[in-house]
Amino acid sequence: MKESEIRSYDELPLFLNAETAAKLLGVSISSMYELMHEKGFPVLRIGSRLVIPKDKLQAWVEQRIGGGA
């Protein structure tokens, strides 16, 4: 999904790939892959793919903003 295609949270797919999540968080793709392998990060393995549920990513971000973790 191109950055210019993202207009609102509701338009995002249910599961995000590393590239889309990296753009949303404003980090590099390599940093995103590192995050995806950290304990506590909301990632699912579907077959050989790692995907991030968009609602879990939002909760993860909000927890860090609000909780200071």
C-alpha positions in Angstrom: 0.0 0.0 0.0 1.5 3.3 -1.0 1.8 6.0 1.6 -0.4 8.3 -0.5 -3.1 5.7 -0.5 -3.5 5.8 3.3 -6.2 8.3 4.0 -7.7 7.0 7.2 -7.3 4.3 9.8 -10.5 2.7 8.6 -9.1 2.3 5.0 -6.2 0.2 6.3 -6.4 -3.6 5.8 -7.2 -5.8 8.8 -3.6 -7.1 8.8 -0.6 -4.9 8.0 2.6 -6.1 6.4 6.0 -4.8 7.5 6.2 -2.1 4.8 2.8 -0.5 5.6 3.4 -0.7 9.4 6.9 0.9 9.0 5.3 3.8 7.0 2.6 4.3 9.6 5.2 4.4 12.5 7.7 6.4 10.5 10.5 3.9 10.9 12.7 2.0 8.4 11.7 -1.4 7.2 14.7 -2.9 9.0 13.6 -1.3 12.3 10.1 -2.6 11.7 11.4 -6.2 11.3 13.3 -5.8 14.5 10.2 -4.6 16.3 8.2 -7.5 14.9 10.6 -9.9 16.6 10.5 -8.2 20.0 8.6 -9.8 22.8 5.3 -8.2 23.3 4.9 -6.7 19.9 1.6 -7.7 18.3 2.6 -9.9 15.4 1.0 -13.0 13.9 2.6 -15.7 11.8 0.3 -16.8 9.0 2.2 -19.6 7.2 5.6 -18.1 6.5 4.4 -14.5 6.7 4.4 -12.1 9.6 1.5 -9.7 9.8 0.3 -7.2 12.3 -3.3 -6.8 13.2 -4.1 -3.1 12.8 -6.2 -2.9 16.0 -3.4 -4.5 18.0 -0.8 -2.1 16.6 -2.9 0.8 17.5 -3.3 -0.5 21.1 0.4 -1.2 21.3 1.2 2.4 20.2 -1.4 3.9 22.6 0.0 1.9 25.5 3.5 3.3 24.9 2.2 6.8 24.5 0.0 6.7 27.6 1.9 4.3 29.7 5.4 5.7 29.0 6.7 2.2 28.4 
